[in-house]
Amino acid sequence: MAEGLSFETFAATIGVSRAVLYNWCDAHSEFLDAKNIGKEKSQLMWEHVNIAQATGAIKGSSANTIFTMKCRFGWKEAESEEKDIKVSLSYSLDDPDDK
């Protein structure tokens, strides 16, 4: 996971199903802690990729990196401060001097 891979692909690495991993997390708090630390290390690796792409140190798909960060690590776009404003205008076509 420190190389950017997911917890679920760890299951394939050790030859078990992801369901087994989730069961181990439920049964063993130390395993759950290791999973959480691994996720943090994976996010760290992906943030390094993001910085390297932004500074031109490496080539890559920024869209892919953004998608990965949103889906795997819950990144969200900043809340917009823009608000819709309704404006009402009223006018008369009658010239008050014509009366």
N, C-alpha and C positions, 0 to 999 in steps of 0.2 A: 504494500500500500504506500510505502514511502517513495516508491517510484511512480506514483500517480495512479496505480491500479485500484480497482474497487474492492470492497469487502467480499462481494459476491464472486469475483474472479479468484479470490483466495481459495474459495471452495474447490474450484477446478484445479488449482495448483496442488492442493493436498489430496485430491481425489474423493471429495465428499460432495453432497448436494448443499445448496444454500440453506435448505430447511434444517439440515444438521447443524450448520453454523448458528442459525437463529435459536435452535434448541439449546446449544451450548451457551449462548449468551443468557438465556433464561435461567439455566441451571448453575452457571458459574460466573459470579460477579467479576472475577479476575479476567475472564475471557471477554466479557462485555467491556471492561476497562481497556483491554488491549485493542479491541475493535475501535473504540472511540479514539484512542491515541493514534491508531493507524489511519483513521479518517482525517484527523488533524494533519498528519504528516502528508497524506495524499493532497489535501488542500494546499499545504505549503508548497509542494512541488508544482502544482498547477498555478499558483500565484507567481512563482518564479518564471514559469513559462509565459504568463501574461506580461510580466515586466520585461522579459527578454524580447518579446514580440513588439511591445510598445516602444522600446528603445532601439529597435532594429538589430539587436544582437543575434536574433535568430529569425528565420522566415517561418511562417505558419499561417494558419487560418484564425484570424481573431474571432470570426463568427463561431468557429468550433470551440475556441477557448471560452467565450462568453456563454455559449450553450452548456458546456460542461460545468462551468461555475454555477449557473442558474439551476441546472437539474440536479447536480450531485451535492452542491454545498449551499443551496437555498439563497443564492444571491438574487437580489431584487433591484429593480431600477428605483432611483430616488423618487420620492413623492414629489409631484409637481406642485408648485405654489400658485400656478395659474388658476384663475377662476373665471367662470363665465359671468359676464356682466350684461344685463339687459338694459337697454336705453330706449326710452320712449320719447318720440318727438311729435309735437303737434304743431300744425300751422294752418293758417287760413288762406285761401286763395282770394278771399274778398279783401279789397283794399279799403281800409276804413275811411280814406279821404274821398272815395267815390260816392259816399252816401250823403 
